[in-house]
């Protein structure tokens, strides 16, 4: 059971990193720091968009219009951390007796 909890925590942590990378890339594109005509930047942007958009879209649909400010990644990160902590609450600490 603890292996599954570790796997879930690892996947959540990696997805949080992907969300942060997606937000940073969108800021860099918006402020013309990077150019999406560059094939590498376009490919990275496409991968990040395809990974994060299916999860962020329902959150964006629930949020009111905030004038161009997208806080859906922040809300998703908070939800992911909450679920992770909640799972840690329900799974009691492991008590293993070592016998040899």
Helices and strands as residue ranges (DSSP letters): H 2-30, H 39-62, H 72-90
